[in-house]
Amino acid sequence: MRLIGLVLALSLLAPLAAEAQTAGKPARLGYLSLGSRETAALVPLRLAFIDGLRGLGYVERYNVVIEYQFAAGDRDQLAGRAQHLARLQPDVLIGEGFEQPTP
């Protein structure tokens, strides 16, 4: 499921590559995670995402700006953090770690 989200996010970014390069301004991404920056299970996914961006010609802090927001496992924080990202008007919003808990 996470791989599908990663592939979808990267496919949404591909058209931005040409636009960002011709406009001369970096692409802006909003990255929302239920986990924390250090969540062990999600770090490899995040690293794969950064590597995928690099494969599309995006280098963080060079031609892409990523605004990260982490809820640190607190689902109640997600709405506020998502609103914060939306106010920044990123080109793309990416969500990570939103699996439904099993009863």
C-alpha positions in Angstrom: 0.0 0.0 0.0 2.8 2.4 0.8 4.5 1.6 -2.5 1.4 2.5 -4.3 1.3 5.9 -2.6 4.9 6.5 -3.3 4.5 5.6 -7.0 1.4 7.9 -7.2 3.2 10.8 -5.5 6.1 10.5 -7.9 3.9 10.3 -10.9 2.2 13.5 -9.8 5.6 15.2 -9.6 6.9 14.2 -13.0 4.9 17.0 -14.9 6.3 19.6 -12.4 9.8 18.8 -13.4 9.5 20.6 -16.8 7.5 23.4 -15.3 9.9 24.1 -12.4 12.9 24.0 -14.7 11.4 26.5 -17.2 9.9 28.8 -14.5 13.2 28.9 -12.6 11.5 28.4 -9.3 11.7 25.3 -7.1 8.7 23.0 -6.9 7.0 23.1 -3.4 5.9 19.9 -1.7 3.9 19.5 1.4 4.7 16.2 3.2 2.4 15.1 6.0 3.2 12.1 8.1 1.3 10.3 10.9 4.7 9.2 12.2 7.6 11.2 13.5 10.8 12.1 11.6 12.5 9.2 13.2 9.7 6.5 12.9 11.9 3.5 11.9 9.3 1.8 9.7 8.8 5.0 7.6 12.3 6.2 7.2 13.1 3.8 4.4 9.9 4.9 2.6 10.9 8.6 3.0 14.4 7.8 1.7 12.9 6.0 -1.3 10.7 9.0 -1.9 13.7 11.4 -1.9 15.6 9.0 -4.1 12.7 8.9 -6.5 12.6 12.7 -6.6 16.3 12.7 -7.4 15.6 10.3 -10.3 13.2 12.9 -11.7 15.8 15.6 -11.4 14.7 17.1 -8.1 17.2 17.8 -5.4 16.0 19.0 -2.1 16.9 22.6 -1.3 18.1 23.1 -4.9 15.1 22.8 -7.1 12.5 21.4 -4.7 11.4 22.6 -1.3 9.7 20.1 1.0 7.8 21.3 4.0 7.5 18.4 6.4 4.8 18.1 9.1 4.8 15.2 11.5 2.0 14.2 13.8 4.2 11.8 15.9 1.4 9.1 16.1 -1.3 11.6 17.2 -4.1 11.4 14.7 -5.7 14.4 16.3 -2.8 16.5 15.0 -3.3 15.6 11.4 -6.0 18.1 10.5 -4.1 21.0 11.9 -0.9 20.0 10.3 -2.7 19.4 6.9 -4.2 22.9 7.2 -0.8 24.4 7.8 0.5 22.7 4.7 -2.5 23.8 2.6 -1.9 27.4 3.6 1.6 27.2 2.2 0.0 26.4 -1.2 2.4 23.6 -2.3 2.3 22.2 -5.8 1.7 18.8 -4.4 0.6 17.4 -1.0 1.9 14.0 0.0 0.6 11.9 2.9 2.5 9.1 4.6 1.5 6.5 7.2 -2.3 6.7 7.2 -3.1 3.0 7.5 -6.3 2.2 9.4 -5.7 0.5 12.7 -6.8 -3.1 12.9 -9.3 -3.9 15.7 
